[in-house]
Amino acid sequence: MKQYLAPKWLFSTAVLFIFLLWILSVFWSFEPELFEPELLAQQQASQRNETVVAGYTITTSLIKVSETLLNKSGGYLSNDVLPPSVMMDNMPSWEFGALEMTRDLALAMRQDFSRSQSQSLENPFLTKAQPQFNIDSLSWLLPSAESKYQEGIDNLYAYRSSLSDSRQQQGQFYARADNLRDWLKQLEKRLGSFSQRLSASVGQERLDTSLAGDSQANQSTPTANRLAEKTSWWQLDDNFYEARGASWALIHFLKAVEVDFADVLEKKNAKISLQQIIRELEATQESLWSPIILNGSGFGTLANHSLVMANYISRANAALIELSELLNQG
């Protein structure tokens, strides 16, 4: 009799264990809520007896986004090697999208926002922080990604404190139109890439425009005049959540830009353009009611979530290009 009970007991235990792992994975897949960078900056400045000066809000938003990656539900999941997170891909893709935006802004702060001109010295805190965010996102041991990201966050805290300390004149943030435009140009390429990858969910044939506009241009390897692109079925949800995570992070960075670059935007009459970009990106954060990412054809019966996401990101990118042009005007 016992020899039949043991297998049943083991089977029931295994089923229960798998069910609990599934419940945990669902709980860990909840995306973080949006926050208000201006309000958060004021609260933290009050708590630390610091002054909100130029650059304080955008640095605060960068710190908060980075901390969210580490402290959200389930913590940082991308480099986990144990179940259930090792079997999850949507939230790790979301994390990587937010991490890409974090890396881009950290680099812009090191190279542009904290420097008055090309011959000026780099800020020592940002010089340390920026490469610490560039460690392999999958690294889990010696060193782990979390430990290096935390070191980067600590250096961002030190940089932010130096901004509001009048005795540390090396800690500077220059809210200038040319600095902002350089970062926006980088964002254009990032959003353009997301849009192309998402649009390829239904497959598309496009003309190769890589050398358009320059009759003397050339490239290292010849390519066909017509390029066929179609995203693998296995990559659809990864691309979707990566774009969603990047949009989540960018919303906060642009809201912080609205505060720290208020005078520049007012002079260029560009504030409304920035707000429109934020509005388009906020639409990417609407609740997803389907348990899976649907991939219907463009005018088919089923929805295509990738094309909807691509639409919002493309509109945001178009507005971003217009904002860059406004900043370039005298």
C-alpha positions in Angstrom: 0.0 0.0 0.0 2.8 2.4 0.9 4.5 2.0 -2.4 1.5 3.6 -4.1 1.1 6.5 -1.6 4.6 7.7 -2.0 4.3 8.6 -5.7 1.0 10.3 -5.2 2.5 12.4 -2.3 5.5 13.4 -4.4 3.2 14.3 -7.4 1.0 16.5 -5.2 4.0 18.2 -3.7 5.5 18.9 -7.1 2.2 20.3 -8.4 1.8 22.5 -5.3 5.4 23.7 -5.6 5.0 24.6 -9.3 1.7 26.5 -8.5 3.5 28.5 -5.8 6.3 29.4 -8.2 3.7 30.5 -10.7 1.9 32.7 -8.1 5.3 34.2 -7.2 6.2 34.9 -10.8 2.9 36.7 -11.3 3.5 38.8 -8.2 7.0 39.7 -9.4 5.7 40.7 -12.8 3.8 43.7 -11.5 5.3 46.8 -13.0 6.3 49.8 -10.7 4.0 52.8 -10.5 4.9 56.1 -12.0 6.2 58.8 -9.6 6.6 62.6 -9.8 10.2 63.6 -10.0 9.6 67.2 -9.0 7.7 66.3 -5.8 10.2 63.5 -5.0 13.2 65.9 -5.4 11.5 68.4 -3.0 10.8 65.8 -0.4 14.3 64.3 -0.5 15.9 67.8 -0.5 13.9 68.6 2.6 14.9 65.4 4.4 18.6 65.9 3.6 18.6 69.6 4.3 19.7 70.3 0.7 18.6 72.8 -1.9 16.9 72.0 -5.1 19.1 73.6 -7.7 19.6 73.0 -11.5 20.2 69.3 -12.0 18.9 68.2 -8.7 15.6 66.9 -10.0 17.0 65.0 -13.0 19.6 63.4 -10.8 16.9 62.4 -8.3 14.9 60.8 -11.1 17.9 58.9 -12.3 18.6 57.7 -8.7 14.9 56.7 -8.2 14.7 54.8 -11.5 17.9 52.9 -10.7 16.8 52.1 -7.2 13.4 50.9 -8.5 15.3 48.3 -10.7 16.9 46.9 -7.5 14.0 47.3 -5.0 10.8 46.7 -6.9 8.7 43.5 -6.4 11.1 40.6 -6.6 14.1 42.8 -6.8 16.4 42.7 -9.8 15.5 39.6 -11.8 17.6 39.7 -14.9 20.6 37.9 -13.5 18.7 35.3 -11.3 19.7 31.7 -11.8 17.0 30.1 -9.7 13.2 29.6 -10.3 10.9 31.2 -10.8 12.7 34.3 -12.1 15.1 32.2 -14.3 12.1 31.1 -16.3 10.6 34.7 -16.6 11.4 36.9 -19.6 8.9 39.7 -19.6 10.1 41.5 -16.4 13.8 41.0 -17.2 13.1 42.6 -20.6 11.3 45.5 -18.9 14.3 45.9 -16.6 16.7 46.0 -19.6 14.7 48.7 -21.3 14.8 50.9 -18.2 18.4 50.1 -17.8 19.2 51.2 -21.3 17.7 54.6 -20.6 19.5 54.8 -17.3 22.8 54.1 -19.0 22.1 56.8 -21.7 21.3 59.5 -19.2 24.3 58.6 -17.0 26.6 59.0 -20.0 24.9 62.3 -21.0 25.4 63.6 -17.4 29.0 62.6 -17.4 29.9 64.0 -20.9 27.5 66.9 -21.3 25.3 68.1 -18.4 28.1 68.3 -15.8 30.6 69.9 -18.2 30.6 73.5 -19.4 32.6 72.8 -22.6 34.7 70.1 -24.3 37.9 71.1 -22.5 36.4 71.1 -19.0 37.1 68.4 -16.4 34.7 65.5 -15.8 32.9 65.2 -12.5 34.7 62.6 -10.4 31.4 61.1 -9.0 29.9 60.7 -12.5 33.2 59.4 -13.8 32.8 56.5 -11.4 29.0 56.1 -11.6 28.6 55.9 -15.4 30.7 52.7 -16.0 29.2 51.1 -13.0 25.8 51.0 -14.7 27.5 49.4 -17.8 28.3 46.0 -16.2 26.7 43.1 -17.9 23.0 43.0 -16.8 23.2 39.2 -16.5 26.2 39.2 -14.2 25.3 37.5 -10.9 28.6 36.7 -9.2 31.9 38.5 -8.5 30.7 41.1 -9.1 26.9 41.0 -9.3 25.1 43.5 -11.4 23.1 44.7 -8.3 26.3 45.5 -6.4 27.8 47.6 -9.2 24.5 49.4 -9.8 24.3 50.2 -6.1 27.8 51.6 -6.2 26.7 53.8 -9.2 23.6 55.0 -7.2 25.9 55.9 -4.2 28.0 58.0 -6.5 24.9 59.7 -7.9 23.9 60.6 -4.4 27.3 62.1 -3.8 27.1 64.1 -7.0 23.6 65.4 -6.1 24.8 66.5 -2.7 27.7 68.4 -4.3 25.2 70.3 -6.6 23.5 71.9 -3.6 26.7 72.5 -1.7 28.1 76.0 -2.6 31.5 75.0 -1.2 31.9 72.3 -3.8 32.2 74.3 -7.0 33.3 71.3 -9.0 29.8 69.8 -8.6 28.0 71.5 -11.4 25.0 70.9 -13.7 24.7 73.1 -16.8 21.1 73.4 -18.0 21.9 74.6 -21.6 20.1 74.1 -24.8 23.0 72.4 -26.6 23.6 70.0 -23.7 19.9 69.0 -23.8 19.9 68.7 -27.6 22.8 66.3 -27.6 21.0 63.9 -25.2 17.8 64.2 -27.2 19.6 63.2 -30.4 20.7 60.0 -28.6 17.1 59.4 -27.6 15.9 59.7 -31.2 18.1 56.8 -32.2 17.0 54.7 -29.2 13.3 55.3 -29.9 13.7 54.8 -33.6 15.2 51.4 -33.0 12.3 50.4 -30.7 9.8 51.5 -33.3 11.5 49.5 -36.1 11.7 46.3 -33.9 8.1 46.6 -32.8 6.8 47.2 -36.3 8.6 44.1 -37.6 6.2 42.0 -35.5 4.0 41.4 -38.6 6.9 41.2 -41.1 7.8 44.0 -43.5 9.8 44.6 -46.6 11.5 47.9 -46.7 14.0 49.6 -48.9 17.6 50.0 -47.7 18.0 53.8 -47.0 21.3 53.5 -45.1 23.2 55.6 -47.6 20.4 57.9 -48.7 21.3 61.6 -48.9 25.0 61.2 -49.7 26.2 60.1 -53.1 29.7 59.5 -51.9 28.8 57.4 -48.9 29.7 53.7 -48.6 29.5 50.9 -46.2 31.7 48.0 -45.1 29.5 45.2 -46.4 27.0 45.3 -49.3 23.4 44.7 -48.5 20.3 44.0 -50.6 18.2 46.9 -51.9 15.1 45.3 -50.3 15.3 44.1 -46.7 12.8 41.6 -45.3 12.3 41.9 -41.5 10.1 39.8 -39.2 10.5 39.4 -35.5 10.7 35.9 -34.2 7.6 34.8 -32.3 9.8 34.1 -29.3 11.0 37.7 -29.3 7.6 39.5 -29.6 7.0 39.9 -25.9 10.6 40.6 -25.1 10.6 43.6 -27.5 7.3 44.8 -26.2 8.3 44.8 -22.6 11.8 46.2 -23.3 10.1 49.2 -25.0 7.6 49.5 -22.2 10.4 49.6 -19.6 12.4 52.1 -21.5 9.3 54.3 -21.9 8.6 54.1 -18.2 12.1 55.4 -17.3 12.1 58.0 -20.0 8.8 59.5 -18.8 10.5 60.4 -15.5 13.6 61.7 -17.1 11.7 64.0 -19.3 9.5 65.2 -16.5 12.7 66.1 -14.6 13.9 67.9 -17.7 10.8 70.0 -17.7 11.9 71.2 -14.2 15.6 71.6 -14.6 15.5 73.1 -18.1 12.4 75.3 -17.4 14.1 78.5 -18.4 15.6 77.0 -21.6 12.3 75.5 -22.7 10.5 78.8 -21.9 12.9 80.8 -24.0 12.6 78.4 -26.9 8.8 78.1 -26.4 9.3 74.4 -26.4 7.6 73.4 -23.1 4.4 72.3 -24.8 6.4 70.1 -27.2 8.1 68.3 -24.3 4.7 67.8 -22.6 3.4 66.2 -25.7 6.3 63.7 -25.8 5.5 62.8 -22.2 1.9 62.3 -23.0 2.6 60.0 -25.8 5.0 57.9 -23.7 2.4 57.8 -20.8 0.1 56.1 -23.3 2.6 53.2 -23.5 1.9 52.5 -19.8 -1.8 51.7 -20.1 -2.9 48.5 -18.4 -2.5 45.4 -20.6 -5.6 43.2 -20.2 -4.4 40.3 -22.3 -2.4 37.5 -20.6 -0.2 37.4 -23.7 1.2 39.8 -26.3 -1.1 39.4 -29.2 0.3 39.5 -32.7 -2.6 40.0 -35.1 -2.0 41.4 -38.6 -2.2 45.1 -39.2 -5.9 45.1 -40.1 -6.7 41.6 -38.8 -9.3 40.3 -36.3 -6.9 40.2 -33.4 -5.1 43.1 -31.9 -1.4 43.6 -32.4 0.1 45.0 -29.2 3.5 45.6 -30.8 2.1 47.8 -33.5 0.1 49.8 -30.9 3.3 50.3 -28.8 5.2 51.2 -32.0 2.6 53.9 -32.8 3.0 55.6 -29.5 6.8 55.5 -29.6 6.9 56.7 -33.2 4.7 59.7 -32.3 6.9 60.4 -29.3 10.0 60.2 -31.5 8.5 62.5 -34.1 7.8 65.1 -31.4 11.3 64.6 -30.0 12.8 65.5 -33.4 10.7 68.6 -33.5 11.9 69.5 -30.0 15.5 69.1 -31.0 14.9 71.5 -33.9 13.3 74.0 -31.6 16.3 73.9 -29.3 18.6 74.3 -32.3 17.0 77.6 -33.2 18.4 80.9 -31.9 
